[in-house]
Amino acid sequence: MFYDVDMDSTSVTISSDAVKAKTGKTWEDWKIYLDKAGMTGKTHKEIVAYLHAKYHLGSWWDQMVTNSYEKMSGRRVVGQTAGTDFQVGVQGIFDISPNIAWSLITSKEASQIWLGHTSKPVLCVKESYITDDGTTGEVRVMEKGSHIRLTWQPKGWKKPSTIQIRIIPQGDSVTIAFHQEGLPGENEREEMKTRWIRVLNKLGKIVNRS
Protein backbone atom coordinates (compact mmCIF):
# COMPACT_ATOMS: atom_id res chain seq x y z
CA MET A 1 0.00 0.00 0.00
CA PHE A 2 1.33 3.44 -0.89
CA TYR A 3 0.24 6.92 -1.74
CA ASP A 4 1.61 9.78 -3.82
CA VAL A 5 2.60 13.02 -2.17
CA ASP A 6 4.19 16.24 -3.36
CA MET A 7 7.24 16.85 -1.19
CA ASP A 8 6.46 20.56 -1.01
CA SER A 9 4.66 19.38 2.13
CA THR A 10 7.74 17.51 3.38
CA SER A 11 7.29 18.47 7.00
CA VAL A 12 3.96 16.64 7.02
CA THR A 13 4.61 13.62 4.80
CA ILE A 14 7.90 12.52 6.33
CA SER A 15 6.90 11.74 9.90
CA SER A 16 8.47 13.42 12.91
CA ASP A 17 9.67 10.00 14.09
CA ALA A 18 11.43 9.39 10.77
CA VAL A 19 13.12 12.80 10.66
CA LYS A 20 14.15 12.45 14.32
CA ALA A 21 15.69 9.05 13.61
CA LYS A 22 17.76 10.55 10.80
CA THR A 23 18.58 14.00 12.19
CA GLY A 24 18.07 13.84 15.95
CA LYS A 25 15.15 16.30 15.95
CA THR A 26 11.50 16.39 14.86
CA TRP A 27 10.26 19.00 12.35
CA GLU A 28 8.84 21.05 15.21
CA ASP A 29 12.13 20.80 17.12
CA TRP A 30 14.03 22.07 14.09
CA LYS A 31 11.69 25.06 13.75
CA ILE A 32 12.22 26.03 17.40
CA TYR A 33 15.95 25.36 17.33
CA LEU A 34 16.66 27.27 14.12
CA ASP A 35 14.61 30.22 15.34
CA LYS A 36 16.70 30.30 18.52
CA ALA A 37 19.89 29.93 16.49
CA GLY A 38 19.07 33.17 14.66
CA MET A 39 18.19 31.63 11.30
CA THR A 40 14.99 33.65 10.89
CA GLY A 41 16.63 36.27 8.70
CA LYS A 42 19.24 34.05 7.07
CA THR A 43 19.25 33.03 3.42
CA HIS A 44 18.59 29.48 2.26
CA LYS A 45 22.29 29.02 1.52
CA GLU A 46 23.28 30.27 4.98
CA ILE A 47 20.87 27.90 6.74
CA VAL A 48 22.11 24.92 4.72
CA ALA A 49 25.73 25.87 5.50
CA TYR A 50 24.91 26.17 9.21
CA LEU A 51 23.27 22.73 9.32
CA HIS A 52 26.14 21.21 7.37
CA ALA A 53 28.80 22.65 9.67
CA LYS A 54 26.95 22.02 12.93
CA TYR A 55 25.22 18.68 12.37
CA HIS A 56 26.69 16.98 9.28
CA LEU A 57 23.23 15.76 8.27
CA GLY A 58 24.20 15.13 4.65
CA SER A 59 23.27 17.27 1.67
CA TRP A 60 19.77 15.85 1.21
CA TRP A 61 18.71 16.29 4.84
CA ASP A 62 20.37 19.72 4.98
CA GLN A 63 18.11 20.75 2.12
CA MET A 64 14.99 19.03 3.49
CA VAL A 65 15.34 20.58 6.95
CA THR A 66 16.01 24.01 5.44
CA ASN A 67 13.10 23.74 3.00
CA SER A 68 10.76 22.61 5.77
CA TYR A 69 11.93 25.41 8.05
CA GLU A 70 11.35 28.00 5.32
CA LYS A 71 7.88 26.64 4.59
CA MET A 72 6.91 26.58 8.26
CA SER A 73 8.19 30.16 8.47
CA GLY A 74 6.16 31.19 5.40
CA ARG A 75 9.24 32.11 3.38
CA ARG A 76 9.30 29.66 0.46
CA VAL A 77 7.41 29.86 -2.82
CA VAL A 78 6.24 26.38 -3.76
CA GLY A 79 8.71 24.65 -6.04
CA GLN A 80 11.24 27.45 -6.35
CA THR A 81 14.73 27.31 -4.89
CA ALA A 82 16.63 30.19 -3.34
CA GLY A 83 18.02 30.96 -6.81
CA THR A 84 16.17 30.96 -10.13
CA ASP A 85 15.90 27.19 -10.55
CA PHE A 86 12.95 25.04 -9.57
CA GLN A 87 12.71 21.74 -7.73
CA VAL A 88 10.13 19.05 -7.20
CA GLY A 89 9.79 16.02 -4.98
CA VAL A 90 7.30 13.19 -4.95
CA GLN A 91 7.25 10.29 -2.55
CA GLY A 92 5.28 7.15 -1.82
CA ILE A 93 4.89 4.95 1.24
CA PHE A 94 5.32 1.23 0.57
CA ASP A 95 4.67 -1.66 2.94
CA ILE A 96 8.06 -3.28 2.29
CA SER A 97 11.43 -3.39 4.04
CA PRO A 98 14.31 -1.03 3.19
CA ASN A 99 16.29 -3.93 1.69
CA ILE A 100 13.43 -4.88 -0.60
CA ALA A 101 12.95 -1.22 -1.55
CA TRP A 102 16.62 -0.94 -2.50
CA SER A 103 16.47 -4.12 -4.56
CA LEU A 104 13.38 -2.75 -6.26
CA ILE A 105 14.88 0.65 -7.13
CA THR A 106 18.12 -0.83 -8.47
CA SER A 107 16.51 -3.66 -10.45
CA LYS A 108 16.65 -3.60 -14.25
CA GLU A 109 12.87 -3.39 -14.52
CA ALA A 110 12.50 -0.48 -12.10
CA SER A 111 15.51 1.49 -13.30
CA GLN A 112 14.08 1.47 -16.82
CA ILE A 113 10.89 2.94 -15.35
CA TRP A 114 12.43 5.83 -13.41
CA LEU A 115 15.56 6.44 -15.51
CA GLY A 116 14.59 5.23 -18.96
CA HIS A 117 15.94 2.54 -21.27
CA THR A 118 19.75 2.49 -21.48
CA SER A 119 22.35 0.18 -22.95
CA LYS A 120 23.72 -0.32 -19.41
CA PRO A 121 20.76 -1.03 -17.12
CA VAL A 122 22.99 -1.66 -14.06
CA LEU A 123 24.04 1.66 -12.50
CA CYS A 124 27.52 2.24 -11.08
CA VAL A 125 29.09 5.27 -9.39
CA LYS A 126 30.93 7.64 -11.76
CA GLU A 127 29.32 5.94 -14.74
CA SER A 128 27.82 8.07 -17.49
CA TYR A 129 24.63 7.01 -19.22
CA ILE A 130 22.42 7.93 -22.14
CA THR A 131 18.81 6.84 -22.50
CA ASP A 132 17.01 5.92 -25.69
CA ASP A 133 15.38 9.37 -25.79
CA GLY A 134 18.74 11.16 -25.55
CA THR A 135 18.76 12.04 -21.86
CA THR A 136 22.31 12.06 -20.49
CA GLY A 137 23.86 12.11 -17.05
CA GLU A 138 26.25 10.60 -14.58
CA VAL A 139 25.75 8.58 -11.40
CA ARG A 140 27.37 10.47 -8.51
CA VAL A 141 26.38 8.49 -5.40
CA MET A 142 24.99 5.02 -4.68
CA GLU A 143 24.68 4.39 -0.94
CA LYS A 144 23.27 0.87 -0.60
CA GLY A 145 19.93 0.78 1.16
CA SER A 146 19.82 4.56 1.45
CA HIS A 147 20.04 6.75 -1.65
CA ILE A 148 21.14 7.36 -5.23
CA ARG A 149 22.19 10.72 -6.68
CA LEU A 150 22.75 11.39 -10.37
CA THR A 151 22.62 14.15 -12.95
CA TRP A 152 19.84 14.13 -15.54
CA GLN A 153 19.74 16.29 -18.67
CA PRO A 154 17.15 15.75 -21.41
CA LYS A 155 17.69 17.03 -24.92
CA GLY A 156 17.04 20.76 -25.11
CA TRP A 157 17.96 21.55 -21.49
CA LYS A 158 20.87 24.00 -21.17
CA LYS A 159 22.24 22.35 -18.05
CA PRO A 160 21.71 19.14 -16.07
CA SER A 161 19.39 18.75 -13.13
CA THR A 162 20.13 16.57 -10.12
CA ILE A 163 17.95 13.65 -9.06
CA GLN A 164 18.10 12.05 -5.63
CA ILE A 165 16.25 8.87 -4.77
CA ARG A 166 15.89 8.20 -1.05
CA ILE A 167 14.70 5.18 0.92
CA ILE A 168 13.49 6.34 4.33
CA PRO A 169 12.32 3.77 6.93
CA GLN A 170 9.03 4.69 8.61
CA GLY A 171 8.02 2.02 11.10
CA ASP A 172 7.03 -1.14 9.23
CA SER A 173 7.02 0.73 5.91
CA VAL A 174 9.42 2.79 3.82
CA THR A 175 9.14 6.05 1.97
CA ILE A 176 10.64 6.04 -1.52
CA ALA A 177 11.31 9.66 -2.42
CA PHE A 178 12.27 11.22 -5.74
CA HIS A 179 13.65 14.74 -5.46
CA GLN A 180 14.82 16.73 -8.48
CA GLU A 181 16.49 20.13 -8.38
CA GLY A 182 17.96 22.42 -11.01
CA LEU A 183 14.78 22.46 -13.13
CA PRO A 184 14.73 25.37 -15.60
CA GLY A 185 11.16 26.53 -15.05
CA GLU A 186 7.62 25.98 -13.76
CA ASN A 187 6.56 24.01 -16.86
CA GLU A 188 9.43 21.56 -16.41
CA ARG A 189 8.60 21.28 -12.73
CA GLU A 190 5.01 20.25 -13.50
CA GLU A 191 6.23 17.86 -16.19
CA MET A 192 8.63 16.15 -13.79
CA LYS A 193 6.08 16.06 -10.99
CA THR A 194 3.75 14.13 -13.29
CA ARG A 195 6.61 11.83 -14.30
CA TRP A 196 7.55 10.92 -10.72
CA ILE A 197 3.94 10.28 -9.74
CA ARG A 198 3.64 7.88 -12.68
CA VAL A 199 6.92 6.22 -11.66
CA LEU A 200 5.64 5.62 -8.13
CA ASN A 201 2.39 4.18 -9.48
CA LYS A 202 4.35 1.75 -11.65
CA LEU A 203 6.63 0.77 -8.75
CA GLY A 204 3.54 0.12 -6.68
CA LYS A 205 2.27 -2.27 -9.31
CA ILE A 206 5.56 -4.18 -9.17
CA VAL A 207 5.29 -4.42 -5.36
CA ASN A 208 1.66 -5.58 -5.51
CA ARG A 209 2.61 -8.18 -8.10
CA SER A 210 5.30 -9.72 -5.87
C-alpha positions as CSV (number, residue, x, y, z in Angstrom):
1,M,0.0,0.0,0.0
2,F,1.3,3.4,-0.9
3,Y,0.2,6.9,-1.7
4,D,1.6,9.8,-3.8
5,V,2.6,13.0,-2.2
6,D,4.2,16.2,-3.4
7,M,7.2,16.8,-1.2
8,D,6.5,20.6,-1.0
9,S,4.7,19.4,2.1
10,T,7.7,17.5,3.4
11,S,7.3,18.5,7.0
12,V,4.0,16.6,7.0
13,T,4.6,13.6,4.8
14,I,7.9,12.5,6.3
15,S,6.9,11.7,9.9
16,S,8.5,13.4,12.9
17,D,9.7,10.0,14.1
18,A,11.4,9.4,10.8
19,V,13.1,12.8,10.7
20,K,14.2,12.5,14.3
21,A,15.7,9.0,13.6
22,K,17.8,10.5,10.8
23,T,18.6,14.0,12.2
24,G,18.1,13.8,15.9
25,K,15.2,16.3,16.0
26,T,11.5,16.4,14.9
27,W,10.3,19.0,12.3
28,E,8.8,21.0,15.2
29,D,12.1,20.8,17.1
30,W,14.0,22.1,14.1
31,K,11.7,25.1,13.7
32,I,12.2,26.0,17.4
33,Y,15.9,25.4,17.3
34,L,16.7,27.3,14.1
35,D,14.6,30.2,15.3
36,K,16.7,30.3,18.5
37,A,19.9,29.9,16.5
38,G,19.1,33.2,14.7
39,M,18.2,31.6,11.3
40,T,15.0,33.7,10.9
41,G,16.6,36.3,8.7
42,K,19.2,34.1,7.1
43,T,19.2,33.0,3.4
44,H,18.6,29.5,2.3
45,K,22.3,29.0,1.5
46,E,23.3,30.3,5.0
47,I,20.9,27.9,6.7
48,V,22.1,24.9,4.7
49,A,25.7,25.9,5.5
50,Y,24.9,26.2,9.2
51,L,23.3,22.7,9.3
52,H,26.1,21.2,7.4
53,A,28.8,22.6,9.7
54,K,27.0,22.0,12.9
55,Y,25.2,18.7,12.4
56,H,26.7,17.0,9.3
57,L,23.2,15.8,8.3
58,G,24.2,15.1,4.6
59,S,23.3,17.3,1.7
60,W,19.8,15.8,1.2
61,W,18.7,16.3,4.8
62,D,20.4,19.7,5.0
63,Q,18.1,20.8,2.1
64,M,15.0,19.0,3.5
65,V,15.3,20.6,7.0
66,T,16.0,24.0,5.4
67,N,13.1,23.7,3.0
68,S,10.8,22.6,5.8
69,Y,11.9,25.4,8.1
70,E,11.4,28.0,5.3
71,K,7.9,26.6,4.6
72,M,6.9,26.6,8.3
73,S,8.2,30.2,8.5
74,G,6.2,31.2,5.4
75,R,9.2,32.1,3.4
76,R,9.3,29.7,0.5
77,V,7.4,29.9,-2.8
78,V,6.2,26.4,-3.8
79,G,8.7,24.6,-6.0
80,Q,11.2,27.5,-6.4
81,T,14.7,27.3,-4.9
82,A,16.6,30.2,-3.3
83,G,18.0,31.0,-6.8
84,T,16.2,31.0,-10.1
85,D,15.9,27.2,-10.6
86,F,12.9,25.0,-9.6
87,Q,12.7,21.7,-7.7
88,V,10.1,19.0,-7.2
89,G,9.8,16.0,-5.0
90,V,7.3,13.2,-4.9
91,Q,7.2,10.3,-2.6
92,G,5.3,7.2,-1.8
93,I,4.9,5.0,1.2
94,F,5.3,1.2,0.6
95,D,4.7,-1.7,2.9
96,I,8.1,-3.3,2.3
97,S,11.4,-3.4,4.0
98,P,14.3,-1.0,3.2
99,N,16.3,-3.9,1.7
100,I,13.4,-4.9,-0.6
101,A,12.9,-1.2,-1.5
102,W,16.6,-0.9,-2.5
103,S,16.5,-4.1,-4.6
104,L,13.4,-2.7,-6.3
105,I,14.9,0.6,-7.1
106,T,18.1,-0.8,-8.5
107,S,16.5,-3.7,-10.4
108,K,16.7,-3.6,-14.3
109,E,12.9,-3.4,-14.5
110,A,12.5,-0.5,-12.1
111,S,15.5,1.5,-13.3
112,Q,14.1,1.5,-16.8
113,I,10.9,2.9,-15.3
114,W,12.4,5.8,-13.4
115,L,15.6,6.4,-15.5
116,G,14.6,5.2,-19.0
117,H,15.9,2.5,-21.3
118,T,19.7,2.5,-21.5
119,S,22.3,0.2,-22.9
120,K,23.7,-0.3,-19.4
121,P,20.8,-1.0,-17.1
122,V,23.0,-1.7,-14.1
123,L,24.0,1.7,-12.5
124,C,27.5,2.2,-11.1
125,V,29.1,5.3,-9.4
126,K,30.9,7.6,-11.8
127,E,29.3,5.9,-14.7
128,S,27.8,8.1,-17.5
129,Y,24.6,7.0,-19.2
130,I,22.4,7.9,-22.1
131,T,18.8,6.8,-22.5
132,D,17.0,5.9,-25.7
133,D,15.4,9.4,-25.8
134,G,18.7,11.2,-25.6
135,T,18.8,12.0,-21.9
136,T,22.3,12.1,-20.5
137,G,23.9,12.1,-17.0
138,E,26.3,10.6,-14.6
139,V,25.7,8.6,-11.4
140,R,27.4,10.5,-8.5
141,V,26.4,8.5,-5.4
142,M,25.0,5.0,-4.7
143,E,24.7,4.4,-0.9
144,K,23.3,0.9,-0.6
145,G,19.9,0.8,1.2
146,S,19.8,4.6,1.4
147,H,20.0,6.8,-1.7
148,I,21.1,7.4,-5.2
149,R,22.2,10.7,-6.7
150,L,22.7,11.4,-10.4
151,T,22.6,14.2,-13.0
152,W,19.8,14.1,-15.5
153,Q,19.7,16.3,-18.7
154,P,17.1,15.7,-21.4
155,K,17.7,17.0,-24.9
156,G,17.0,20.8,-25.1
157,W,18.0,21.6,-21.5
158,K,20.9,24.0,-21.2
159,K,22.2,22.4,-18.0
160,P,21.7,19.1,-16.1
161,S,19.4,18.8,-13.1
162,T,20.1,16.6,-10.1
163,I,17.9,13.6,-9.1
164,Q,18.1,12.1,-5.6
165,I,16.2,8.9,-4.8
166,R,15.9,8.2,-1.1
167,I,14.7,5.2,0.9
168,I,13.5,6.3,4.3
169,P,12.3,3.8,6.9
170,Q,9.0,4.7,8.6
171,G,8.0,2.0,11.1
172,D,7.0,-1.1,9.2
173,S,7.0,0.7,5.9
174,V,9.4,2.8,3.8
175,T,9.1,6.0,2.0
176,I,10.6,6.0,-1.5
177,A,11.3,9.7,-2.4
178,F,12.3,11.2,-5.7
179,H,13.7,14.7,-5.5
180,Q,14.8,16.7,-8.5
181,E,16.5,20.1,-8.4
182,G,18.0,22.4,-11.0
183,L,14.8,22.5,-13.1
184,P,14.7,25.4,-15.6
185,G,11.2,26.5,-15.0
186,E,7.6,26.0,-13.8
187,N,6.6,24.0,-16.9
188,E,9.4,21.6,-16.4
189,R,8.6,21.3,-12.7
190,E,5.0,20.3,-13.5
191,E,6.2,17.9,-16.2
192,M,8.6,16.1,-13.8
193,K,6.1,16.1,-11.0
194,T,3.8,14.1,-13.3
195,R,6.6,11.8,-14.3
196,W,7.5,10.9,-10.7
197,I,3.9,10.3,-9.7
198,R,3.6,7.9,-12.7
199,V,6.9,6.2,-11.7
200,L,5.6,5.6,-8.1
201,N,2.4,4.2,-9.5
202,K,4.3,1.8,-11.7
203,L,6.6,0.8,-8.8
204,G,3.5,0.1,-6.7
205,K,2.3,-2.3,-9.3
206,I,5.6,-4.2,-9.2
207,V,5.3,-4.4,-5.4
208,N,1.7,-5.6,-5.5
209,R,2.6,-8.2,-8.1
210,S,5.3,-9.7,-5.9
